[in-house]
Amino acid sequence: MGMPLDVCRLPLVGGHPALDLVNTVERGAPLDGEPPHDYLTDASALLRWTVRAGLISDAEADRAGAVWREDPAAAQAGLAAVRDLREGLHLVLLAAIQPSAGDPDGPGEGDPIAAGAALVRLHERWSGAAARATLVLDRGDPPRIRLTYGTVPAMLIPDRIAETALDVLRTADLTRVRRCPVPEGGCGWLFLDQSRNGSRRWCRMADCGTAAKSRRLTERRRAARAGTP
């Protein structure tokens, strides 16, 4: 097995930052005796990923990073909060995934009971983030009032992620959530299918899709050779 990618090279394939967050853990077939690899290895990795995903600016990362370096306990608490948001969101999104087109009466991907409990935790996290948010006058054209999350540096990243988790649940078409098919060799990452006819199956055709096609071709060739007298 090769070395895992650095978090800053991790593909952003989810179609929304909240799904890209869910995909910061390996979600494919588990390896014997090994836990899934978590790309958010520490608070520093979380800072880098959040900037790359466009959830915070470089200046905001500098402010949050300075506070976290001064207070390692706050950094660990922030990382733990983000991981909790990530896993709760994963459970909720799995429960939203529809049965496959080939088996429309079959079960969905997730556990509705676990998803319900996760939704309660997500609400609690978002409520805390909203309590720390402030109203800001945006002097654009036209002017408007914005609710700005992440005004407390130590909680900037968890609060901004709570905001984006709520955004995907409120605004995305959850019937378009897909899981890269693990039984067919996919990685298990989630993505929003934004294709016109809703037929996208792979996180990235160039990666999982191509690998699966290659495996099927190899299997057909082996079967053909085995059947040759």
C-alpha positions in Angstrom: 0.0 0.0 0.0 1.4 3.5 -0.9 1.7 6.4 1.4 -1.6 8.4 1.8 -1.9 11.7 0.0 -1.2 14.9 1.9 -4.5 16.6 2.8 -3.6 19.5 0.5 -3.5 17.1 -2.5 -6.7 15.4 -1.6 -9.2 15.7 -4.6 -12.2 17.9 -3.9 -14.8 15.8 -5.7 -17.9 16.3 -3.5 -19.5 19.2 -5.3 -19.8 21.0 -2.0 -17.3 21.7 0.8 -19.4 19.8 3.3 -19.1 16.6 1.2 -15.4 17.2 0.7 -15.1 17.3 4.4 -16.8 13.9 4.7 -14.3 12.7 2.2 -11.3 13.5 4.4 -11.5 9.9 5.7 -11.0 6.8 3.6 -14.5 5.4 3.1 -13.8 2.3 1.0 -13.4 -1.4 1.9 -11.6 -1.6 5.3 -8.1 -3.2 5.4 -7.7 -6.1 7.8 -6.6 -4.8 11.2 -6.2 -1.2 10.1 -8.5 1.7 10.8 -9.6 4.0 7.9 -7.0 6.6 7.2 -8.0 10.1 8.5 -6.4 12.9 6.4 -7.1 15.4 9.2 -4.2 14.1 11.2 -3.9 17.1 13.4 -4.9 20.7 13.8 -2.3 21.9 11.3 -3.7 19.6 8.6 -7.2 20.9 9.4 -6.1 24.5 8.9 -4.5 23.7 5.6 -7.5 21.7 4.3 -10.0 24.4 5.4 -8.1 27.1 3.4 -7.9 24.8 0.4 -11.6 24.0 0.5 -12.3 27.8 0.5 -14.0 27.8 3.9 -11.6 30.4 5.4 -9.1 32.9 4.1 -5.3 32.8 4.6 -5.7 35.7 7.0 -8.4 33.8 9.0 -6.1 30.7 9.1 -3.3 32.9 10.5 -5.5 34.1 13.3 -6.9 30.7 14.2 -3.5 29.1 13.9 -1.9 31.7 16.2 -4.6 31.0 18.9 -4.3 27.2 18.5 -0.5 27.4 18.8 -0.8 29.3 22.1 -3.5 27.0 23.4 -3.0 23.3 22.2 -6.0 22.3 24.2 -8.2 24.6 22.1 -6.6 23.2 19.0 -7.5 19.6 20.0 -11.0 20.7 20.9 -11.4 22.4 17.5 -10.2 19.3 15.7 -12.5 17.0 17.8 -15.5 19.3 17.0 -14.8 19.1 13.3 -14.4 15.3 13.3 -17.7 15.1 15.2 -19.4 17.3 12.6 -17.8 15.3 9.8 -19.0 11.9 11.1 -22.5 13.2 11.9 -22.8 14.7 8.5 -21.7 11.4 6.9 -24.4 9.5 8.7 -27.1 12.0 7.7 -26.0 12.0 4.0 -25.8 8.2 3.8 -29.4 8.0 5.0 -30.4 10.4 2.2 -28.9 8.3 -0.5 -31.6 6.6 -2.6 -31.6 2.9 -3.5 -29.7 2.1 -6.7 -31.4 2.5 -10.0 -30.9 -1.2 -10.6 -32.8 -2.1 -7.4 -35.3 0.7 -6.7 -37.0 -1.2 -4.0 -33.8 -2.1 -2.2 -32.4 -0.6 0.9 -30.7 2.8 0.9 -27.1 3.3 2.1 -27.6 4.6 5.6 -29.2 3.9 9.0 -32.2 6.3 9.7 -31.9 5.8 13.4 -28.2 6.7 13.6 -28.9 9.5 11.1 -31.6 11.0 13.4 -29.2 10.9 16.4 -26.5 12.5 14.3 -28.9 15.2 13.1 -29.5 16.2 16.8 -25.7 16.5 17.3 -25.3 18.6 14.2 -28.1 20.9 15.4 -26.3 21.3 18.8 -23.0 22.1 17.0 -24.7 24.6 14.7 -26.6 26.2 17.6 -23.3 26.9 19.4 -21.8 28.3 16.1 -24.9 30.5 15.6 -24.6 31.8 19.2 -21.1 33.0 18.4 -22.1 34.5 15.0 -22.6 38.2 14.4 -24.6 40.4 12.0 -22.4 42.4 9.6 -23.4 45.1 7.2 -22.2 44.2 3.7 -21.9 47.5 1.8 -22.3 46.0 -1.6 -24.7 46.9 -4.3 -27.3 46.5 -2.9 -26.3 46.6 0.8 -27.4 43.7 2.8 -27.0 42.2 6.3 -24.9 39.0 6.6 -24.8 36.5 9.4 -21.0 35.9 9.8 -19.9 32.7 11.5 -16.5 32.2 13.0 -15.9 35.4 14.9 -14.2 33.7 17.8 -10.7 32.6 16.6 -10.4 29.4 18.6 -13.7 28.2 17.2 -13.5 29.8 13.8 -13.0 26.6 11.9 -15.6 24.4 13.7 -18.1 27.2 13.4 -17.5 27.8 9.7 -17.8 24.0 9.1 -21.1 23.9 11.1 -22.3 26.6 8.8 -21.4 24.7 5.6 -22.9 21.5 7.0 -26.2 23.3 7.5 -25.9 24.8 4.1 -25.6 21.5 2.3 -28.5 20.0 4.3 -30.8 23.0 3.6 -29.9 23.9 0.0 -28.6 20.9 -1.8 -30.8 18.4 -3.6 -30.1 15.4 -1.3 -31.7 13.0 -3.9 -28.5 13.8 -5.9 -26.1 12.5 -3.2 -24.2 9.5 -4.4 -21.6 7.2 -2.9 -18.7 5.9 -5.1 -19.7 2.2 -5.2 -17.5 0.2 -2.9 -18.8 -3.2 -4.1 -17.6 -2.4 -7.6 -14.2 -1.2 -6.4 -15.0 2.4 -5.7 -13.7 4.4 -2.8 -16.9 5.1 -0.9 -16.6 8.9 -1.1 -19.8 11.0 -1.3 -20.5 13.5 -4.1 -23.4 15.5 -5.5 -24.4 14.1 -8.9 -24.7 17.3 -11.0 -25.0 15.5 -14.3 -28.0 16.3 -16.4 -29.6 12.9 -16.2 -28.4 11.9 -12.8 -26.3 9.1 -14.0 -22.9 9.8 -12.5 -21.6 6.8 -10.6 -18.0 7.5 -9.7 -16.3 10.1 -7.6 -13.9 10.7 -10.5 -14.0 8.7 -13.7 -10.2 9.1 -14.1 -9.6 7.3 -10.8 -12.2 4.9 -9.5 -14.2 4.6 -12.7 -11.1 3.8 -14.8 -9.7 1.4 -12.2 -13.0 -0.5 -12.1 -13.2 -0.8 -15.9 -9.7 -2.1 -15.9 -10.5 -4.7 -13.3 -13.6 -5.8 -15.2 -11.6 -6.1 -18.4 -8.9 -8.2 -16.7 -11.6 -10.5 -15.2 -13.2 -11.0 -18.6 -9.8 -11.9 -20.2 -9.1 -14.3 -17.4 -12.5 -15.9 -17.8 -12.0 -16.2 -21.5 -8.6 -17.8 -21.1 -10.0 -20.2 -18.5 -12.7 -21.3 -21.0 -10.2 -21.8 -23.8 -9.4 -25.5 -24.4 
